[in-house]
Amino acid sequence: MKGREFKDAMYEGLAKLMRAIANPARLEIIEMLSQGEKSVEGVVEATSLTVANASQHLQVLKNNNIVKSRKEGHYVFYSLINNEFMGLYQHITKYAVSEIAELEKTLNRQRDDNHALNSVSLDELERMINDKNVLLMDVRPSVEYEFGHITGAISVPMSDLLCCLKDFSKDREIIAYCRGPFCVLADEAVKILSENGYKVRRLDEGYPEWKMRHLHESN
């Protein structure tokens, strides 16, 4: 294989992978699967996609070694291929927000609208996590909490939050977290809790970012 032929083949392979990622629906699916395994129906429930569209996008991701699948009865379940790809996705989103001004403005506007600008970093969370005056609240659906969650967090899905308010002390600071920096569940939780008189902030990132940090620390 000549030098030019080799380069063309390698860069085309890289471009193929990038094309598979470069789709808004597939990026959202990747975020969903970073929370844990989901069926096609589970992906549909968490997004605005139809079953047919979700299946098509999942097939593109599978063909490019981004997701893997397994069959159980009549259902097909999908998950990310490995933690290395999850780390790559997180690097892309961090870079995009820090370097693309319009994305940073949109993110800040979303946080401002929901009283969530004063967010907590993962470094801050590590220092706060054993503080008895802090309540760490996971507002993702309970099935995602069961797949994995930040140590010490309690599960309060957004669908249950309003009916559970009386169970929380206003003397404790609440840190709400969800799927990651682009997930709106924690923003919505912060807005509801702050409007009801609770001291609350959101975690700047989410469970997958916390998981990756701890995987790196253990290696």
C-alpha positions as CSV (number, residue, x, y, z in Angstrom):
1,M,0.0,0.0,0.0
2,K,1.4,3.3,-1.1
3,G,1.7,6.2,1.4
4,R,-1.1,8.2,-0.1
5,E,-3.4,5.2,-0.3
6,F,-2.7,4.4,3.3
7,K,-3.4,7.9,4.5
8,D,-6.6,8.1,2.4
9,A,-7.9,4.8,3.9
10,M,-7.1,5.8,7.5
11,Y,-8.6,9.3,7.3
12,E,-11.7,7.9,5.5
13,G,-12.1,5.5,8.4
14,L,-11.9,8.3,10.9
15,A,-14.3,10.4,8.9
16,K,-16.8,7.5,8.8
17,L,-16.8,7.3,12.6
18,M,-17.2,11.1,12.9
19,R,-20.1,11.0,10.4
20,A,-21.8,8.4,12.6
21,I,-21.6,10.7,15.6
22,A,-22.4,13.9,13.7
23,N,-26.2,13.7,14.1
24,P,-28.3,15.4,16.9
25,A,-30.5,12.3,17.4
26,R,-27.5,10.0,17.7
27,L,-25.7,12.3,20.1
28,E,-28.8,12.2,22.3
29,I,-29.0,8.5,22.1
30,I,-25.3,8.3,23.2
31,E,-26.2,10.4,26.2
32,M,-29.1,8.1,27.0
33,L,-26.9,5.0,26.8
34,S,-24.2,6.6,28.9
35,Q,-26.7,6.1,31.8
36,G,-26.9,2.4,31.2
37,E,-28.4,-0.2,28.9
38,K,-31.7,0.6,27.2
39,S,-34.1,-1.2,24.8
40,V,-35.2,0.5,21.6
41,E,-38.5,1.3,23.4
42,G,-36.5,2.8,26.3
43,V,-34.6,5.0,23.9
44,V,-37.9,6.1,22.4
45,E,-39.4,6.9,25.8
46,A,-36.4,9.1,26.7
47,T,-36.3,11.0,23.3
48,S,-38.7,12.3,20.7
49,L,-37.9,9.6,18.2
50,T,-40.2,7.0,16.7
51,V,-39.4,3.3,17.1
52,A,-38.4,3.2,13.4
53,N,-36.1,6.2,13.6
54,A,-34.5,5.1,16.9
55,S,-33.8,1.6,15.4
56,Q,-32.2,3.2,12.3
57,H,-30.0,5.5,14.4
58,L,-29.0,2.6,16.7
59,Q,-28.1,0.5,13.7
60,V,-25.8,3.2,12.4
61,L,-24.1,3.5,15.8
62,K,-23.7,-0.3,16.0
63,N,-22.3,-0.6,12.5
64,N,-19.6,1.9,13.5
65,N,-18.7,0.1,16.8
66,I,-20.2,2.8,19.0
67,V,-22.9,0.7,20.6
68,K,-23.4,-3.1,21.1
69,S,-26.6,-5.0,21.4
70,R,-28.1,-8.1,23.0
71,K,-31.4,-9.8,22.5
72,E,-33.7,-10.9,25.4
73,G,-37.0,-12.4,24.3
74,H,-38.7,-10.0,21.9
75,Y,-36.6,-7.0,23.0
76,V,-33.2,-5.8,21.8
77,F,-31.1,-3.9,24.4
78,Y,-28.3,-1.5,23.5
79,S,-25.3,-0.1,25.4
80,L,-22.2,1.9,24.6
81,I,-19.4,-0.3,23.3
82,N,-17.0,0.6,26.2
83,N,-16.0,3.3,28.7
84,E,-13.3,4.6,26.3
85,F,-16.0,5.8,23.9
86,M,-17.9,7.4,26.8
87,G,-14.8,9.3,27.7
88,L,-14.4,10.4,24.1
89,Y,-18.0,11.7,24.0
90,Q,-17.4,13.6,27.3
91,H,-14.3,15.3,25.8
92,I,-16.2,16.3,22.7
93,T,-19.0,17.9,24.8
94,K,-16.6,19.7,27.1
95,Y,-14.6,21.0,24.2
96,A,-17.7,22.2,22.4
97,V,-19.0,24.2,25.3
98,S,-15.7,25.8,26.1
99,E,-14.8,26.7,22.5
100,I,-18.1,27.4,20.8
101,A,-19.5,30.6,22.1
102,E,-23.1,30.0,21.0
103,L,-23.2,26.7,22.9
104,E,-21.8,28.3,26.0
105,K,-24.4,31.1,25.8
106,T,-27.2,28.6,25.3
107,L,-26.1,26.5,28.2
108,N,-25.8,29.6,30.5
109,R,-29.3,30.9,29.4
110,Q,-30.8,27.5,30.2
111,R,-29.2,27.5,33.7
112,D,-30.2,31.2,34.3
113,D,-33.8,30.5,33.4
114,N,-33.9,27.7,36.0
115,H,-32.0,29.5,38.8
116,A,-29.2,27.0,38.2
117,L,-26.2,29.2,37.3
118,N,-24.4,28.6,40.6
119,S,-23.6,25.0,39.8
120,V,-21.3,22.6,41.7
121,S,-18.3,21.1,40.1
122,L,-17.2,17.5,40.6
123,D,-14.2,18.7,42.6
124,E,-16.6,20.6,45.0
125,L,-18.9,17.6,45.2
126,E,-16.0,15.4,46.4
127,R,-15.4,17.8,49.2
128,M,-19.1,18.0,50.1
129,I,-20.2,14.4,49.7
130,N,-19.7,13.3,53.3
131,D,-21.2,16.5,54.7
132,K,-24.4,15.6,56.7
133,N,-25.9,19.0,55.9
134,V,-25.8,18.2,52.2
135,L,-28.4,16.0,50.4
136,L,-27.3,14.6,47.0
137,M,-30.4,14.0,44.9
138,D,-30.5,11.9,41.6
139,V,-33.5,13.1,39.6
140,R,-33.1,10.7,36.7
141,P,-35.7,7.9,36.2
142,S,-35.3,5.2,38.8
143,V,-34.2,2.6,36.3
144,E,-31.1,4.8,35.5
145,Y,-30.4,5.2,39.2
146,E,-30.5,1.4,39.6
147,F,-27.9,1.0,36.7
148,G,-25.5,3.2,38.6
149,H,-25.4,6.4,40.7
150,I,-23.1,8.7,42.6
151,T,-22.2,7.3,46.0
152,G,-24.5,8.6,48.7
153,A,-27.2,9.9,46.4
154,I,-30.9,9.3,46.9
155,S,-33.3,8.6,44.0
156,V,-36.0,11.2,43.5
157,P,-37.2,11.0,39.9
158,M,-38.5,14.3,38.5
159,S,-42.0,12.7,38.2
160,D,-42.0,12.2,42.0
161,L,-40.3,15.4,43.1
162,L,-43.4,17.6,43.8
163,C,-45.1,15.0,46.0
164,C,-41.9,14.4,48.0
165,L,-41.0,18.0,48.9
166,K,-42.3,17.6,52.4
167,D,-39.8,14.8,53.1
168,F,-36.8,17.2,52.7
169,S,-35.4,19.5,55.3
170,K,-34.9,23.1,54.4
171,D,-31.9,23.2,56.7
172,R,-29.9,21.0,54.3
173,E,-28.4,22.1,51.0
174,I,-29.6,20.0,48.1
175,I,-27.3,19.1,45.2
176,A,-29.4,17.8,42.2
177,Y,-27.8,15.9,39.4
178,C,-29.0,14.1,36.3
179,R,-27.5,12.7,33.0
180,G,-24.9,15.3,32.3
181,P,-24.4,19.0,31.4
182,F,-27.0,18.9,28.5
183,C,-29.7,17.2,30.6
184,V,-32.5,19.5,31.8
185,L,-33.8,17.4,34.6
186,A,-31.5,18.8,37.2
187,D,-32.3,22.4,36.0
188,E,-36.0,21.7,36.4
189,A,-35.4,20.2,39.9
190,V,-33.4,23.3,41.0
191,K,-36.2,25.6,39.8
192,I,-38.9,23.7,41.6
193,L,-36.9,23.3,44.8
194,S,-35.7,27.0,44.9
195,E,-39.2,28.3,44.3
196,N,-40.4,26.2,47.3
197,G,-37.8,27.7,49.6
198,Y,-35.0,25.1,49.5
199,K,-31.3,25.7,49.3
200,V,-30.4,23.9,46.1
201,R,-27.8,23.8,43.4
202,R,-27.2,21.5,40.5
203,L,-24.1,19.4,39.7
204,D,-22.4,20.9,36.7
205,E,-22.0,17.5,35.1
206,G,-23.7,14.2,35.8
207,Y,-23.4,10.6,36.8
208,P,-21.4,9.4,33.7
209,E,-18.8,12.1,34.3
210,W,-18.5,11.1,38.0
211,K,-18.2,7.4,36.9
212,M,-15.4,8.1,34.5
213,R,-13.5,10.2,37.0
214,H,-13.6,7.3,39.5
215,L,-12.7,4.7,36.9
216,H,-9.6,6.8,36.0
217,E,-8.7,7.2,39.7
218,S,-8.9,3.4,40.3
219,N,-6.6,2.6,37.3
